[in-house]
């Protein structure tokens, strides 16, 4: 069991009174979890301390060379008041995949889960009670060496912050509009596209800005070599239902291996759908649309869970998917995944991890 030191605040913030106005990523709880890494010593000094600014040298390597990784998951309050997590072990496994790519020391995945459980025990009153709202969990690691030079760091901070967040769809599960980016690229095989690292998201901002200028909410990225094959949306993986078959881009090294993506595939296979993980070109998508065989398009991700796509714009071609309505596969996945996450339906997959009591 991880040895954790507690330094709890004597001045707690007021909890939000109106959980319908939480938004996303704007409010933070009273405490954070921190652990240090030093070469020759390993990860050490696990502690829960009051939320506040951290001190970094202006020469800290994370600020200059982007040696950083992060994760995102949620804690859910069920109708009986208990709190549970959705596949947190997968998040910490993926964190180590990102660590390996970014030359950051591996973490003990059980220690990370123990630290998270301890923090949630301290902050459990922050988990929202409103249907659809949850506590967003952001673990991350940054390099802290005060050194302006390009090399792996010797010192790191592992931190977990918590943020109560409202329902992603405040007005219901409405389809989104997606713009296919044909000029800029997000990632290439051999790069960092499969890692959850800050640079990937900074790179995506230019395409996101262009999409917003054209009144589209998200960007669909194509491969970075031929700009021909579909890869992922800026904040989620993408799926197509073509003539009854579910197709999603294969994990070739430039696509994030989403945990919601993985779960959606497992649910679909369990429900008897045929699922293909393969390369799919934007031309194939457009042809399926022209042939009347593009039944549904949807994204998967932690924030939205399932996000149906109503409009897809590729160059001058605008495709209206399923009359701009949520389709049966999208609805089934949303109902199943959120039902498991909030405990309203049985967890037939064994994905739920209940919050266990941790003594201070």
HUWO-V861158 format. One record per backbone hydrogen bond with DSSP energy under -1.0 kcal/mol. CO is the residue of the C=O (numbers start at 0). NH is the residue of the N-H. If there is no record, write none. Layout:
co->[CO,CO]
nh->[NH,NH]
//
This chain:
co->[4,17,22,29,31,32,33,34,35,36,37,37,41,43,45,46,47,48,56,58,59,60,65,66,68,72,74,75,77,81,82,83,84,86,87,88,89,90,91,92,93,94,95,96,97,98,107,108,109,110,111,112,113,114,115,116,117,118,122,123,129,133,134,135,136,137,138,139,140,141,142,144,144,146,153,154,155,156,157,158,159,160,161,162,164,171,175,175,176,176,177,178,187,191,194,195,196,197,198,201,203,204,205,206,207,208,209,210,211,217,218,219,220,227,228,231,235,236,238,239,240,240,241,244,245,246,247,249,252,255,257,258,259,260,261,262,263,264,265,266,267,268,273,275,279,280,281,282,283,284,285,286,287,287,288,292,292,295,296,297,298,299,300,303,304,306,307,309,310,311,312,313,316,318,320,321,326,327,328,329,330,331,332,333,334,335,336,337,338,338,345,350,352]
nh->[47,20,165,50,48,159,46,157,43,155,40,41,37,35,4,33,6,31,59,146,62,64,67,142,140,136,134,83,80,77,354,75,352,89,91,92,93,94,95,96,97,98,99,100,101,103,111,112,113,114,115,116,117,118,119,120,121,122,125,126,132,164,74,162,72,160,70,158,68,156,61,60,146,148,38,143,36,141,34,139,32,137,28,135,133,173,309,310,216,217,312,219,190,194,196,69,199,201,202,204,207,208,209,210,211,212,213,215,214,178,233,180,230,281,222,220,232,299,297,246,294,295,244,241,275,239,277,251,193,257,261,262,263,264,265,266,267,268,269,270,272,271,245,247,229,284,285,286,287,288,289,290,292,293,291,242,294,240,308,238,306,236,304,305,300,298,175,320,177,318,179,316,313,311,323,324,330,331,332,333,334,335,336,337,338,339,340,341,343,344,347,86,84]
//
